[in-house]
Amino acid sequence: MPPEQPRIPQTARTPSGLRRPGPRALPLGASARRARARPWTASRGRAAAAQAAKERAELARGIRFRSLYLTIMGVVLAVAAVNVLLGSVGLIQENQARPLTDAERARYVAEDVARRWRAWPAGMVFPEELPYLGLGRAQQYARRVGIAPEAACAAAVDSPVAAVLRKHGCQAMLRATYVDQTSTFAVTVGVAVLPSEQARADAAGELPVDDRVGVRPVAFPGTVTDTFGAAQRQRTGWVGAGPYIVFSTVGYTDGRTRASVPLEEQVNSEMWPVAETVAGRIARALGEPPDVPRCTQGNVC
């Protein structure tokens, strides 16, 4: 039996006699494609409106952030400007000359006196000559023999005095030795430097009442004082001025010891007045109040 032939679709005829093609066959392996649906005009309008609204919201948010930033920066700049203005006004007022207050005057004096032991040259702390009154109230002069190197307080005084000075913070001891006009007496003057006037007053109140202890003598070899030592001390004493305790000790330049000199001679001689005068003049110079300017920038307000 012969194989069956595939049927070929017939074309339909229209009333006018023309042929109308039937449905076209799809090629093998091909799939029908659906036509894309076109969006409606109304949908496009809503999408555009939504996009515009979103952009407007973002713009409004950016404007709000910018306004907040500008506000904060304005406040910061305003505060900075006020601080600068107040600082400028304060600087002008501070630099403007005005009368010193009582507290400022007192501080000026205290600071000037307290730095003299460092600020002054050694020859100003211990002048080369110092006047004193001898027998018959004759004007005479004590002469400086030498100035010792700066020493620790405890190393320059006797132990009972050293304990007191150490307790109250003594910073240094300056010493020099003088002789009277006849070179009969040797006087060693020691300046103990305390931290403040109050510290000096407290230390002075605790010093032992004993004229056998105090500052240690300083002898200078090759001079009339080369035999002046602790055994030759006849008497010691001290006087306060500012933050300083000015010690003094006196003896004979010929080497006589305290034990060898009768008490009557110690009391009635001019030895102690010489030592007291020399130490007192050094103390007064160190503690004398300076000239204080009336105003913060001199004497013109």
C-alpha atoms as an extended CHARMM CRD file, in Angstrom:
* protein
*
       301  EXT
         1         1  MET       CA              0.0000000000        0.0000000000        0.0000000000  PROA      1               0.0000000000
         2         2  PRO       CA              1.5020000000        3.2600000000       -0.9940000000  PROA      2               0.0000000000
         3         3  PRO       CA              2.4570000000        5.6390000000        1.8660000000  PROA      3               0.0000000000
         4         4  GLU       CA             -0.0550000000        8.2320000000        2.9020000000  PROA      4               0.0000000000
         5         5  GLN       CA              0.7550000000       11.6200000000        1.5090000000  PROA      5               0.0000000000
         6         6  PRO       CA              0.4810000000       14.6280000000        3.8260000000  PROA      6               0.0000000000
         7         7  ARG       CA             -2.5520000000       16.6690000000        3.3720000000  PROA      7               0.0000000000
         8         8  ILE       CA             -2.0370000000       20.0660000000        2.0080000000  PROA      8               0.0000000000
         9         9  PRO       CA             -4.4370000000       22.5330000000        3.4710000000  PROA      9               0.0000000000
        10        10  GLN       CA             -6.7550000000       23.9660000000        0.9760000000  PROA      10              0.0000000000
        11        11  THR       CA             -7.1710000000       27.6310000000        0.6090000000  PROA      11              0.0000000000
        12        12  ALA       CA            -10.5940000000       28.9520000000        1.1840000000  PROA      12              0.0000000000
        13        13  ARG       CA            -12.2830000000       30.9420000000       -1.4470000000  PROA      13              0.0000000000
        14        14  THR       CA            -13.9220000000       34.2530000000       -0.7910000000  PROA      14              0.0000000000
        15        15  PRO       CA            -17.3000000000       35.0670000000       -2.3150000000  PROA      15              0.0000000000
        16        16  SER       CA            -15.5110000000       37.0000000000       -4.9670000000  PROA      16              0.0000000000
        17        17  GLY       CA            -13.6420000000       33.8940000000       -5.9200000000  PROA      17              0.0000000000
        18        18  LEU       CA            -10.2820000000       34.9390000000       -4.4540000000  PROA      18              0.0000000000
        19        19  ARG       CA             -8.3180000000       32.5620000000       -2.3110000000  PROA      19              0.0000000000
        20        20  ARG       CA             -7.7850000000       33.3600000000        1.3370000000  PROA      20              0.0000000000
        21        21  PRO       CA             -4.6360000000       31.9060000000        2.7770000000  PROA      21              0.0000000000
        22        22  GLY       CA             -5.0490000000       29.6440000000        5.7420000000  PROA      22              0.0000000000
        23        23  PRO       CA             -3.0300000000       29.7970000000        8.9380000000  PROA      23              0.0000000000
        24        24  ARG       CA              0.6710000000       29.7020000000        8.3750000000  PROA      24              0.0000000000
        25        25  ALA       CA              2.5860000000       26.8290000000        9.8100000000  PROA      25              0.0000000000
        26        26  LEU       CA              5.3100000000       27.7320000000       12.4130000000  PROA      26              0.0000000000
        27        27  PRO       CA              8.8180000000       26.5200000000       11.6990000000  PROA      27              0.0000000000
        28        28  LEU       CA             10.1250000000       23.6770000000       13.7960000000  PROA      28              0.0000000000
        29        29  GLY       CA             11.7920000000       24.7570000000       17.0890000000  PROA      29              0.0000000000
        30        30  ALA       CA             10.1940000000       28.1670000000       16.9540000000  PROA      30              0.0000000000
        31        31  SER       CA              7.8020000000       29.5260000000       19.5630000000  PROA      31              0.0000000000
        32        32  ALA       CA              5.1410000000       32.0560000000       19.1530000000  PROA      32              0.0000000000
        33        33  ARG       CA              6.0300000000       35.5330000000       20.3120000000  PROA      33              0.0000000000
        34        34  ARG       CA              3.5370000000       37.5390000000       22.2130000000  PROA      34              0.0000000000
        35        35  ALA       CA              3.2750000000       41.1480000000       21.3200000000  PROA      35              0.0000000000
        36        36  ARG       CA              4.3610000000       43.5270000000       24.1470000000  PROA      36              0.0000000000
        37        37  ALA       CA              1.5770000000       45.3290000000       25.8870000000  PROA      37              0.0000000000
        38        38  ARG       CA              1.8270000000       49.0480000000       25.5530000000  PROA      38              0.0000000000
        39        39  PRO       CA              1.2400000000       51.0130000000       28.7970000000  PROA      39              0.0000000000
        40        40  TRP       CA             -1.7830000000       53.1930000000       28.9420000000  PROA      40              0.0000000000
        41        41  THR       CA             -1.3630000000       56.9020000000       28.8080000000  PROA      41              0.0000000000
        42        42  ALA       CA             -2.8600000000       57.2140000000       32.2800000000  PROA      42              0.0000000000
        43        43  SER       CA             -0.2160000000       54.8440000000       33.7180000000  PROA      43              0.0000000000
        44        44  ARG       CA              2.6030000000       56.9030000000       32.2400000000  PROA      44              0.0000000000
        45        45  GLY       CA              1.1210000000       60.0320000000       33.7930000000  PROA      45              0.0000000000
        46        46  ARG       CA              0.9400000000       58.5040000000       37.2470000000  PROA      46              0.0000000000
        47        47  ALA       CA              4.5510000000       57.2940000000       37.0410000000  PROA      47              0.0000000000
        48        48  ALA       CA              5.7550000000       60.7140000000       35.9950000000  PROA      48              0.0000000000
        49        49  ALA       CA              3.7870000000       62.3240000000       38.8180000000  PROA      49              0.0000000000
        50        50  ALA       CA              5.2620000000       59.8840000000       41.3550000000  PROA      50              0.0000000000
        51        51  GLN       CA              8.7860000000       60.5640000000       40.0910000000  PROA      51              0.0000000000
        52        52  ALA       CA              8.2200000000       64.2960000000       40.2750000000  PROA      52              0.0000000000
        53        53  ALA       CA              6.8380000000       63.9910000000       43.8070000000  PROA      53              0.0000000000
        54        54  LYS       CA              9.8660000000       61.9390000000       44.8370000000  PROA      54              0.0000000000
        55        55  GLU       CA             12.2360000000       64.5390000000       43.3980000000  PROA      55              0.0000000000
        56        56  ARG       CA             10.3510000000       67.3210000000       45.1460000000  PROA      56              0.0000000000
        57        57  ALA       CA             10.5730000000       65.4490000000       48.4850000000  PROA      57              0.0000000000
        58        58  GLU       CA             14.3130000000       64.9200000000       48.0640000000  PROA      58              0.0000000000
        59        59  LEU       CA             14.7500000000       68.5740000000       47.1570000000  PROA      59              0.0000000000
        60        60  ALA       CA             12.7470000000       69.6510000000       50.2020000000  PROA      60              0.0000000000
        61        61  ARG       CA             14.8060000000       67.3650000000       52.4610000000  PROA      61              0.0000000000
        62        62  GLY       CA             18.0340000000       68.7640000000       51.0320000000  PROA      62              0.0000000000
        63        63  ILE       CA             16.7870000000       72.2860000000       51.6280000000  PROA      63              0.0000000000
        64        64  ARG       CA             15.9160000000       71.4280000000       55.2380000000  PROA      64              0.0000000000
        65        65  PHE       CA             19.3720000000       69.9110000000       55.8380000000  PROA      65              0.0000000000
        66        66  ARG       CA             21.0310000000       72.9090000000       54.2600000000  PROA      66              0.0000000000
        67        67  SER       CA             18.9780000000       75.2810000000       56.3810000000  PROA      67              0.0000000000
        68        68  LEU       CA             19.8520000000       73.3390000000       59.5340000000  PROA      68              0.0000000000
        69        69  TYR       CA             23.5550000000       73.3380000000       58.6020000000  PROA      69              0.0000000000
        70        70  LEU       CA             23.5150000000       77.0730000000       57.9300000000  PROA      70              0.0000000000
        71        71  THR       CA             21.7290000000       77.6790000000       61.2250000000  PROA      71              0.0000000000
        72        72  ILE       CA             24.3040000000       75.6700000000       63.1800000000  PROA      72              0.0000000000
        73        73  MET       CA             27.1940000000       77.3710000000       61.4340000000  PROA      73              0.0000000000
        74        74  GLY       CA             25.6070000000       80.7380000000       62.1060000000  PROA      74              0.0000000000
        75        75  VAL       CA             25.3420000000       79.9630000000       65.8230000000  PROA      75              0.0000000000
        76        76  VAL       CA             28.9480000000       78.7310000000       65.9580000000  PROA      76              0.0000000000
        77        77  LEU       CA             30.2390000000       81.8110000000       64.1700000000  PROA      77              0.0000000000
        78        78  ALA       CA             28.1690000000       84.0810000000       66.4010000000  PROA      78              0.0000000000
        79        79  VAL       CA             29.5520000000       82.4550000000       69.5640000000  PROA      79              0.0000000000
        80        80  ALA       CA             33.1000000000       82.6740000000       68.1960000000  PROA      80              0.0000000000
        81        81  ALA       CA             32.6050000000       86.3300000000       67.3230000000  PROA      81              0.0000000000
        82        82  VAL       CA             31.3070000000       87.0710000000       70.8260000000  PROA      82              0.0000000000
        83        83  ASN       CA             34.2910000000       85.2800000000       72.3980000000  PROA      83              0.0000000000
        84        84  VAL       CA             36.7300000000       87.1950000000       70.2240000000  PROA      84              0.0000000000
        85        85  LEU       CA             34.9910000000       90.4460000000       71.0720000000  PROA      85              0.0000000000
        86        86  LEU       CA             35.0200000000       89.7390000000       74.8000000000  PROA      86              0.0000000000
        87        87  GLY       CA             38.6580000000       88.6490000000       74.6370000000  PROA      87              0.0000000000
        88        88  SER       CA             39.6060000000       91.8120000000       72.7840000000  PROA      88              0.0000000000
        89        89  VAL       CA             37.7760000000       93.9640000000       75.3070000000  PROA      89              0.0000000000
        90        90  GLY       CA             39.4570000000       92.1070000000       78.1920000000  PROA      90              0.0000000000
        91        91  LEU       CA             42.8830000000       92.4550000000       76.5600000000  PROA      91              0.0000000000
        92        92  ILE       CA             42.3580000000       96.1640000000       76.0380000000  PROA      92              0.0000000000
        93        93  GLN       CA             41.2710000000       96.5830000000       79.6390000000  PROA      93              0.0000000000
        94        94  GLU       CA             44.2040000000       94.4940000000       80.8950000000  PROA      94              0.0000000000
        95        95  ASN       CA             46.7120000000       96.4700000000       78.8450000000  PROA      95              0.0000000000
        96        96  GLN       CA             45.1970000000       99.7340000000       79.8640000000  PROA      96              0.0000000000
        97        97  ALA       CA             47.1100000000      101.3720000000       82.6950000000  PROA      97              0.0000000000
        98        98  ARG       CA             45.2770000000      101.3470000000       86.0010000000  PROA      98              0.0000000000
        99        99  PRO       CA             46.2430000000      101.8700000000       89.6640000000  PROA      99              0.0000000000
       100       100  LEU       CA             47.6410000000       98.8320000000       91.4520000000  PROA      100             0.0000000000
       101       101  THR       CA             45.4900000000       97.3120000000       94.1540000000  PROA      101             0.0000000000
       102       102  ASP       CA             46.8250000000       96.8120000000       97.6750000000  PROA      102             0.0000000000
       103       103  ALA       CA             47.1710000000       93.0870000000       97.0400000000  PROA      103             0.0000000000
       104       104  GLU       CA             49.1310000000       93.7110000000       93.8360000000  PROA      104             0.0000000000
       105       105  ARG       CA             51.4270000000       96.1510000000       95.5950000000  PROA      105             0.0000000000
       106       106  ALA       CA             52.0990000000       93.6610000000       98.3940000000  PROA      106             0.0000000000
       107       107  ARG       CA             52.7880000000       90.8970000000       95.8690000000  PROA      107             0.0000000000
       108       108  TYR       CA             55.1620000000       93.1640000000       93.9340000000  PROA      108             0.0000000000
       109       109  VAL       CA             57.1500000000       93.8810000000       97.1070000000  PROA      109             0.0000000000
       110       110  ALA       CA             57.2460000000       90.2500000000       98.2310000000  PROA      110             0.0000000000
       111       111  GLU       CA             58.4030000000       88.9740000000       94.8310000000  PROA      111             0.0000000000
       112       112  ASP       CA             61.0840000000       91.6540000000       94.4960000000  PROA      112             0.0000000000
       113       113  VAL       CA             62.5100000000       90.9680000000       97.9670000000  PROA      113             0.0000000000
       114       114  ALA       CA             62.3680000000       87.1810000000       97.5610000000  PROA      114             0.0000000000
       115       115  ARG       CA             64.4880000000       87.1240000000       94.3910000000  PROA      115             0.0000000000
       116       116  ARG       CA             67.2430000000       89.4580000000       95.5930000000  PROA      116             0.0000000000
       117       117  TRP       CA             69.5180000000       86.6930000000       96.8420000000  PROA      117             0.0000000000
       118       118  ARG       CA             69.7270000000       85.4550000000       93.2380000000  PROA      118             0.0000000000
       119       119  ALA       CA             69.1560000000       88.6660000000       91.3090000000  PROA      119             0.0000000000
       120       120  TRP       CA             71.6780000000       90.7960000000       93.1620000000  PROA      120             0.0000000000
       121       121  PRO       CA             75.4200000000       90.3280000000       92.5820000000  PROA      121             0.0000000000
       122       122  ALA       CA             77.3510000000       88.9430000000       95.5540000000  PROA      122             0.0000000000
       123       123  GLY       CA             78.9670000000       92.3210000000       96.1670000000  PROA      123             0.0000000000
       124       124  MET       CA             75.5280000000       93.8720000000       96.5940000000  PROA      124             0.0000000000
       125       125  VAL       CA             74.3420000000       91.2750000000       99.0880000000  PROA      125             0.0000000000
       126       126  PHE       CA             77.6440000000       91.6020000000      100.9650000000  PROA      126             0.0000000000
       127       127  PRO       CA             78.9870000000       95.1330000000      100.3700000000  PROA      127             0.0000000000
       128       128  GLU       CA             82.7240000000       95.6500000000      100.4890000000  PROA      128             0.0000000000
       129       129  GLU       CA             82.4160000000       98.0720000000      103.4110000000  PROA      129             0.0000000000
       130       130  LEU       CA             79.7300000000       98.6200000000      106.0190000000  PROA      130             0.0000000000
       131       131  PRO       CA             79.6400000000      101.5020000000      108.4990000000  PROA      131             0.0000000000
       132       132  TYR       CA             79.2500000000      101.0090000000      112.2330000000  PROA      132             0.0000000000
       133       133  LEU       CA             79.6990000000      103.0950000000      115.3790000000  PROA      133             0.0000000000
       134       134  GLY       CA             82.7780000000      102.3280000000      117.4610000000  PROA      134             0.0000000000
       135       135  LEU       CA             83.6710000000      103.4320000000      120.9430000000  PROA      135             0.0000000000
       136       136  GLY       CA             82.7500000000      107.0370000000      121.6120000000  PROA      136             0.0000000000
       137       137  ARG       CA             80.2340000000      106.7490000000      118.7400000000  PROA      137             0.0000000000
       138       138  ALA       CA             83.0060000000      107.2210000000      116.2290000000  PROA      138             0.0000000000
       139       139  GLN       CA             82.0910000000      106.3590000000      112.6430000000  PROA      139             0.0000000000
       140       140  GLN       CA             84.0880000000      103.3480000000      111.5400000000  PROA      140             0.0000000000
       141       141  TYR       CA             83.8810000000      100.7570000000      108.7270000000  PROA      141             0.0000000000
       142       142  ALA       CA             83.9010000000       96.9890000000      108.6750000000  PROA      142             0.0000000000
       143       143  ARG       CA             85.7660000000       95.5560000000      105.7030000000  PROA      143             0.0000000000
       144       144  ARG       CA             84.7850000000       92.4130000000      103.8070000000  PROA      144             0.0000000000
       145       145  VAL       CA             87.5250000000       89.7880000000      103.7610000000  PROA      145             0.0000000000
       146       146  GLY       CA             85.8630000000       87.2480000000      101.4970000000  PROA      146             0.0000000000
       147       147  ILE       CA             82.6450000000       85.6270000000      100.2580000000  PROA      147             0.0000000000
       148       148  ALA       CA             82.1770000000       81.8860000000      100.6310000000  PROA      148             0.0000000000
       149       149  PRO       CA             80.5320000000       79.7340000000       97.9480000000  PROA      149             0.0000000000
       150       150  GLU       CA             76.8110000000       79.1270000000       98.2930000000  PROA      150             0.0000000000
       151       151  ALA       CA             76.1890000000       76.2060000000      100.6500000000  PROA      151             0.0000000000
       152       152  ALA       CA             73.3930000000       73.9680000000      101.8370000000  PROA      152             0.0000000000
       153       153  CYS       CA             71.7140000000       75.3160000000      104.9430000000  PROA      153             0.0000000000
       154       154  ALA       CA             72.4550000000       72.2630000000      107.0870000000  PROA      154             0.0000000000
       155       155  ALA       CA             76.1350000000       72.3600000000      106.1610000000  PROA      155             0.0000000000
       156       156  ALA       CA             76.6140000000       75.9800000000      107.1940000000  PROA      156             0.0000000000
       157       157  VAL       CA             75.0170000000       76.0070000000      110.6680000000  PROA      157             0.0000000000
       158       158  ASP       CA             75.1780000000       73.9670000000      113.8590000000  PROA      158             0.0000000000
       159       159  SER       CA             72.9510000000       70.9150000000      114.1010000000  PROA      159             0.0000000000
       160       160  PRO       CA             70.2510000000       72.3750000000      116.4150000000  PROA      160             0.0000000000
       161       161  VAL       CA             69.7620000000       75.2300000000      113.9420000000  PROA      161             0.0000000000
       162       162  ALA       CA             70.0460000000       72.9440000000      110.9120000000  PROA      162             0.0000000000
       163       163  ALA       CA             67.0710000000       70.8630000000      112.0840000000  PROA      163             0.0000000000
       164       164  VAL       CA             64.8470000000       73.9530000000      112.2140000000  PROA      164             0.0000000000
       165       165  LEU       CA             65.9550000000       75.2830000000      108.8460000000  PROA      165             0.0000000000
       166       166  ARG       CA             65.5070000000       71.8980000000      107.1970000000  PROA      166             0.0000000000
       167       167  LYS       CA             61.9900000000       71.5920000000      108.6240000000  PROA      167             0.0000000000
       168       168  HSD       CA             60.9400000000       74.9120000000      107.1030000000  PROA      168             0.0000000000
       169       169  GLY       CA             62.4520000000       74.3910000000      103.6720000000  PROA      169             0.0000000000
       170       170  CYS       CA             65.6220000000       76.4770000000      103.7740000000  PROA      170             0.0000000000
       171       171  GLN       CA             66.9250000000       76.7120000000      100.2130000000  PROA      171             0.0000000000
       172       172  ALA       CA             70.4930000000       77.9680000000      100.5490000000  PROA      172             0.0000000000
       173       173  MET       CA             72.9940000000       79.7230000000      102.8010000000  PROA      173             0.0000000000
       174       174  LEU       CA             75.1280000000       82.6620000000      101.6830000000  PROA      174             0.0000000000
       175       175  ARG       CA             78.1090000000       83.6150000000      103.8570000000  PROA      175             0.0000000000
       176       176  ALA       CA             80.7840000000       86.2880000000      104.0300000000  PROA      176             0.0000000000
       177       177  THR       CA             83.3260000000       87.3080000000      106.6350000000  PROA      177             0.0000000000
       178       178  TYR       CA             84.1460000000       90.8700000000      107.7340000000  PROA      178             0.0000000000
       179       179  VAL       CA             86.6700000000       92.4250000000      110.1010000000  PROA      179             0.0000000000
       180       180  ASP       CA             86.2990000000       95.6180000000      112.0580000000  PROA      180             0.0000000000
       181       181  GLN       CA             88.3520000000       98.7110000000      111.2280000000  PROA      181             0.0000000000
       182       182  THR       CA             91.1890000000       97.6480000000      113.5450000000  PROA      182             0.0000000000
       183       183  SER       CA             91.0820000000       93.9930000000      112.3430000000  PROA      183             0.0000000000
       184       184  THR       CA             90.5440000000       92.9000000000      115.9510000000  PROA      184             0.0000000000
       185       185  PHE       CA             87.2150000000       91.1510000000      115.4400000000  PROA      185             0.0000000000
       186       186  ALA       CA             86.0760000000       88.7460000000      112.7410000000  PROA      186             0.0000000000
       187       187  VAL       CA             82.3790000000       88.5480000000      111.8670000000  PROA      187             0.0000000000
       188       188  THR       CA             80.8270000000       85.8850000000      109.6780000000  PROA      188             0.0000000000
       189       189  VAL       CA             77.3700000000       86.7730000000      108.3320000000  PROA      189             0.0000000000
       190       190  GLY       CA             75.1400000000       84.0080000000      106.9690000000  PROA      190             0.0000000000
       191       191  VAL       CA             71.9430000000       84.6300000000      104.9770000000  PROA      191             0.0000000000
       192       192  ALA       CA             69.5220000000       81.6860000000      105.1610000000  PROA      192             0.0000000000
       193       193  VAL       CA             66.9930000000       81.7530000000      102.2980000000  PROA      193             0.0000000000
       194       194  LEU       CA             63.5040000000       80.5260000000      103.2620000000  PROA      194             0.0000000000
       195       195  PRO       CA             60.6290000000       79.9220000000      100.8130000000  PROA      195             0.0000000000
       196       196  SER       CA             58.5100000000       82.8170000000      102.1050000000  PROA      196             0.0000000000
       197       197  GLU       CA             58.2490000000       85.4060000000      104.8160000000  PROA      197             0.0000000000
       198       198  GLN       CA             55.7980000000       83.1960000000      106.6950000000  PROA      198             0.0000000000
       199       199  ALA       CA             58.2420000000       80.2850000000      106.5680000000  PROA      199             0.0000000000
       200       200  ARG       CA             60.9460000000       82.5580000000      107.8990000000  PROA      200             0.0000000000
       201       201  ALA       CA             58.7310000000       83.6990000000      110.7740000000  PROA      201             0.0000000000
       202       202  ASP       CA             57.8290000000       80.1050000000      111.6490000000  PROA      202             0.0000000000
       203       203  ALA       CA             61.4810000000       79.0200000000      111.5740000000  PROA      203             0.0000000000
       204       204  ALA       CA             62.6110000000       81.9890000000      113.6480000000  PROA      204             0.0000000000
       205       205  GLY       CA             60.1000000000       81.0630000000      116.3260000000  PROA      205             0.0000000000
       206       206  GLU       CA             61.7220000000       77.6380000000      116.6980000000  PROA      206             0.0000000000
       207       207  LEU       CA             65.4020000000       78.6040000000      116.6950000000  PROA      207             0.0000000000
       208       208  PRO       CA             67.2570000000       77.6560000000      119.8810000000  PROA      208             0.0000000000
       209       209  VAL       CA             67.9170000000       80.4740000000      122.3450000000  PROA      209             0.0000000000
       210       210  ASP       CA             71.6270000000       79.8380000000      122.6770000000  PROA      210             0.0000000000
       211       211  ASP       CA             74.3570000000       82.2590000000      121.6350000000  PROA      211             0.0000000000
       212       212  ARG       CA             76.8150000000       79.3820000000      121.2880000000  PROA      212             0.0000000000
       213       213  VAL       CA             75.1240000000       77.9190000000      118.1860000000  PROA      213             0.0000000000
       214       214  GLY       CA             74.2490000000       79.4660000000      114.8610000000  PROA      214             0.0000000000
       215       215  VAL       CA             76.1180000000       80.0260000000      111.6170000000  PROA      215             0.0000000000
       216       216  ARG       CA             79.5530000000       78.4380000000      111.3370000000  PROA      216             0.0000000000
       217       217  PRO       CA             82.4930000000       80.8180000000      110.8470000000  PROA      217             0.0000000000
       218       218  VAL       CA             84.2170000000       81.0540000000      107.4740000000  PROA      218             0.0000000000
       219       219  ALA       CA             87.9870000000       81.6180000000      107.5930000000  PROA      219             0.0000000000
       220       220  PHE       CA             89.9820000000       82.7640000000      104.5770000000  PROA      220             0.0000000000
       221       221  PRO       CA             93.5840000000       81.5180000000      104.5710000000  PROA      221             0.0000000000
       222       222  GLY       CA             96.2350000000       84.1540000000      104.1430000000  PROA      222             0.0000000000
       223       223  THR       CA             94.1130000000       86.8080000000      105.8750000000  PROA      223             0.0000000000
       224       224  VAL       CA             93.6740000000       87.8640000000      109.4910000000  PROA      224             0.0000000000
       225       225  THR       CA             90.7010000000       85.4900000000      109.6730000000  PROA      225             0.0000000000
       226       226  ASP       CA             92.5960000000       82.2810000000      108.9500000000  PROA      226             0.0000000000
       227       227  THR       CA             92.3020000000       81.1420000000      112.6180000000  PROA      227             0.0000000000
       228       228  PHE       CA             88.6270000000       82.0140000000      112.9720000000  PROA      228             0.0000000000
       229       229  GLY       CA             86.7650000000       78.7910000000      113.6790000000  PROA      229             0.0000000000
       230       230  ALA       CA             83.9830000000       77.3340000000      115.7920000000  PROA      230             0.0000000000
       231       231  ALA       CA             86.1000000000       77.4020000000      118.9650000000  PROA      231             0.0000000000
       232       232  GLN       CA             86.8620000000       81.0890000000      118.4800000000  PROA      232             0.0000000000
       233       233  ARG       CA             83.2240000000       82.1220000000      118.3320000000  PROA      233             0.0000000000
       234       234  GLN       CA             82.3810000000       84.3970000000      121.2210000000  PROA      234             0.0000000000
       235       235  ARG       CA             78.7360000000       85.0270000000      120.4310000000  PROA      235             0.0000000000
       236       236  THR       CA             76.0860000000       84.3110000000      117.7980000000  PROA      236             0.0000000000
       237       237  GLY       CA             72.7710000000       85.9030000000      116.8600000000  PROA      237             0.0000000000
       238       238  TRP       CA             70.2840000000       86.4000000000      114.0430000000  PROA      238             0.0000000000
       239       239  VAL       CA             67.8140000000       88.9120000000      112.6280000000  PROA      239             0.0000000000
       240       240  GLY       CA             64.8950000000       88.3510000000      110.2100000000  PROA      240             0.0000000000
       241       241  ALA       CA             64.0510000000       90.2780000000      107.0560000000  PROA      241             0.0000000000
       242       242  GLY       CA             61.5590000000       89.2050000000      104.3970000000  PROA      242             0.0000000000
       243       243  PRO       CA             62.1320000000       85.5100000000      103.6520000000  PROA      243             0.0000000000
       244       244  TYR       CA             65.6800000000       85.6910000000      105.0760000000  PROA      244             0.0000000000
       245       245  ILE       CA             67.2280000000       84.8850000000      108.4440000000  PROA      245             0.0000000000
       246       246  VAL       CA             70.5390000000       86.7430000000      108.6870000000  PROA      246             0.0000000000
       247       247  PHE       CA             72.8250000000       84.9800000000      111.1580000000  PROA      247             0.0000000000
       248       248  SER       CA             76.0180000000       86.4280000000      112.6050000000  PROA      248             0.0000000000
       249       249  THR       CA             78.8720000000       85.1160000000      114.6960000000  PROA      249             0.0000000000
       250       250  VAL       CA             81.8610000000       87.0570000000      116.0120000000  PROA      250             0.0000000000
       251       251  GLY       CA             85.2560000000       86.2870000000      117.5430000000  PROA      251             0.0000000000
       252       252  TYR       CA             88.7990000000       87.5090000000      117.8390000000  PROA      252             0.0000000000
       253       253  THR       CA             91.1840000000       87.3990000000      114.9160000000  PROA      253             0.0000000000
       254       254  ASP       CA             94.1170000000       86.3730000000      117.1180000000  PROA      254             0.0000000000
       255       255  GLY       CA             92.7120000000       82.8920000000      117.7160000000  PROA      255             0.0000000000
       256       256  ARG       CA             91.4300000000       83.3570000000      121.2540000000  PROA      256             0.0000000000
       257       257  THR       CA             88.7370000000       80.8490000000      122.1270000000  PROA      257             0.0000000000
       258       258  ARG       CA             85.4960000000       81.5350000000      123.9260000000  PROA      258             0.0000000000
       259       259  ALA       CA             86.6520000000       79.6480000000      126.9750000000  PROA      259             0.0000000000
       260       260  SER       CA             89.7620000000       81.8180000000      127.2960000000  PROA      260             0.0000000000
       261       261  VAL       CA             87.9230000000       85.1350000000      127.3460000000  PROA      261             0.0000000000
       262       262  PRO       CA             86.3580000000       86.3470000000      130.6170000000  PROA      262             0.0000000000
       263       263  LEU       CA             82.6060000000       86.9030000000      130.5050000000  PROA      263             0.0000000000
       264       264  GLU       CA             83.0270000000       90.5520000000      131.5160000000  PROA      264             0.0000000000
       265       265  GLU       CA             85.1470000000       91.2460000000      128.4670000000  PROA      265             0.0000000000
       266       266  GLN       CA             82.6220000000       89.5680000000      126.1990000000  PROA      266             0.0000000000
       267       267  VAL       CA             79.7790000000       91.7200000000      127.5070000000  PROA      267             0.0000000000
       268       268  ASN       CA             81.5200000000       95.0790000000      127.8040000000  PROA      268             0.0000000000
       269       269  SER       CA             83.6120000000       95.1250000000      124.6410000000  PROA      269             0.0000000000
       270       270  GLU       CA             82.5220000000       96.5850000000      121.2980000000  PROA      270             0.0000000000
       271       271  MET       CA             82.7240000000       93.1270000000      119.7450000000  PROA      271             0.0000000000
       272       272  TRP       CA             79.0100000000       92.3470000000      119.6780000000  PROA      272             0.0000000000
       273       273  PRO       CA             77.8550000000       95.8440000000      118.5550000000  PROA      273             0.0000000000
       274       274  VAL       CA             80.1120000000       95.4770000000      115.5140000000  PROA      274             0.0000000000
       275       275  ALA       CA             78.6640000000       92.0770000000      114.6070000000  PROA      275             0.0000000000
       276       276  GLU       CA             75.0980000000       93.2060000000      115.2760000000  PROA      276             0.0000000000
       277       277  THR       CA             75.4990000000       96.3180000000      113.1280000000  PROA      277             0.0000000000
       278       278  VAL       CA             77.0750000000       94.4750000000      110.1860000000  PROA      278             0.0000000000
       279       279  ALA       CA             74.3840000000       91.7700000000      110.1510000000  PROA      279             0.0000000000
       280       280  GLY       CA             71.6250000000       94.3160000000      110.6580000000  PROA      280             0.0000000000
       281       281  ARG       CA             72.7020000000       96.4440000000      107.6840000000  PROA      281             0.0000000000
       282       282  ILE       CA             72.8260000000       93.3970000000      105.4060000000  PROA      282             0.0000000000
       283       283  ALA       CA             69.3740000000       92.3020000000      106.6030000000  PROA      283             0.0000000000
       284       284  ARG       CA             67.8580000000       95.7640000000      106.1070000000  PROA      284             0.0000000000
       285       285  ALA       CA             69.2100000000       95.9890000000      102.5730000000  PROA      285             0.0000000000
       286       286  LEU       CA             67.7840000000       92.5840000000      101.6520000000  PROA      286             0.0000000000
       287       287  GLY       CA             64.3800000000       93.2740000000      103.1890000000  PROA      287             0.0000000000
       288       288  GLU       CA             63.9300000000       96.9340000000      102.2770000000  PROA      288             0.0000000000
       289       289  PRO       CA             60.7060000000       97.4120000000      100.2750000000  PROA      289             0.0000000000
       290       290  PRO       CA             61.3390000000       98.5260000000       96.6960000000  PROA      290             0.0000000000
       291       291  ASP       CA             59.7510000000      101.5010000000       95.0100000000  PROA      291             0.0000000000
       292       292  VAL       CA             56.3860000000      100.2250000000       93.8050000000  PROA      292             0.0000000000
       293       293  PRO       CA             54.8990000000      101.7690000000       90.6290000000  PROA      293             0.0000000000
       294       294  ARG       CA             51.4970000000      103.3570000000       91.1480000000  PROA      294             0.0000000000
       295       295  CYS       CA             50.0070000000      101.8210000000       88.0050000000  PROA      295             0.0000000000
       296       296  THR       CA             50.1780000000       98.6010000000       86.0260000000  PROA      296             0.0000000000
       297       297  GLN       CA             52.3020000000      100.3210000000       83.3740000000  PROA      297             0.0000000000
       298       298  GLY       CA             54.4570000000      102.6010000000       85.4480000000  PROA      298             0.0000000000
       299       299  ASN       CA             53.4950000000      105.7170000000       87.3360000000  PROA      299             0.0000000000
       300       300  VAL       CA             51.0480000000      107.0690000000       84.7500000000  PROA      300             0.0000000000
       301       301  CYS       CA             47.4750000000      105.7640000000       84.8360000000  PROA      301             0.0000000000
